[in-house]
Amino acid sequence: GSDMAAATTRADLKDGKWIVNGQKLWTTSAQHAQYGILLARTNWDVPKHQGLSFFVIDIEQPGVTVQPLKQMNGHASFNQVFFTDAVIEPEFIVEKPGEGWRVATTTLMHERRGATGLGSWGQGSTGEGRAYDEERAEVATVMEPYKWYPQRAGRANWVIERAKETGKSNDPAVRQEIAKVMTLYNSAQWLSNRARAAARMGRKQGPEGSLGKLIGSHVARAAAHAHTAITGADAMLSGPDSPRNGLVAEILVSVPATSIAGGTDEIQRNIIAERVLGMPREANNDTDRPFKDVPRNIVS
């Protein structure tokens, strides 16, 4: 969920090995993975952020069950994963026990920068919607579940082409929508370029991840709205005779994922407000309490 620090999947050290029990929802590509990363609670006697550890876990072992989740766009790249006495060898912990929150947030910073699809994922140039090199079969096999990712990002680079194709490039209302999309899209690209430049100079990832994630969501929604304005009711059709072989329809049902993956838009706004603008943090009465004493799953 949005409160990642409140994770309750547990890893207990027994006879020199970590034994994992719990479940994780929305795990990307788990059905194709041999190994995965796992944030689990190893200490319940300290505040929630301090009791987490970061592991690499063997997904193919008997104690791990993976169930793909089909999305409304027909793809199944996400999963729910169940851990039942799954085993992790001691050398597969990343950093020390209790340092999982630091490792996880660093990982998330990079994920958020990529989750918008403004990098190599998002605006692939081929009509089939793929953002990978299909000539490399081993890569294509792994990337196949993600062929919808460019649609998730809104396909902002298509709006001008689509307006010309449909004869609406001179429609004032359509031109206004295109202007909104391209303004946001170019701003997002500049922000992404700045983040990459900072990384090349060895600077630690800062708020750029959250800023890029949030503006990427705005780009995707604006692009989806523009595609609807350009295509009209036909935007809802799928199949070989529909606009762009059904990819316009896929855009409309894939874009909502951009506001969720890697942390919701609301979470990004909180991060920007607190860490960039210096605004007061939201009231929270569990950050200094042992996690075992924090009420959970309360139903009124």
Buried (B, 14 or more C-beta within 10 A) or exposed (E): EEEBBBBBBBBEBEEEBBBBBBBBEEBBBBBBBEEBBBBBBBBBEBBBBBBBBBBBBBBEEEBBBBBBBEBEBEBEBBBBBBBEEBBBEEEBBBEEBBBBBEBBBEBBBBBBBBBBBBBEBBBBEEEEBBBBEEEEEEEBEBBBBBBBBBBBBBBBBBBBEBBEBBEBBEBEEBBEBBEBBBEBBEEBBEBBEEBEEBBEEEEEBEBBBBBBBBBBBBBBBBBBBBBBBBBEEBBBEBEEEBBBBBBBBBBBBBBBBBBBBBBBBEBBEBBBBEEEEEEEEEEEEBEEEBBEEBEEEEEE
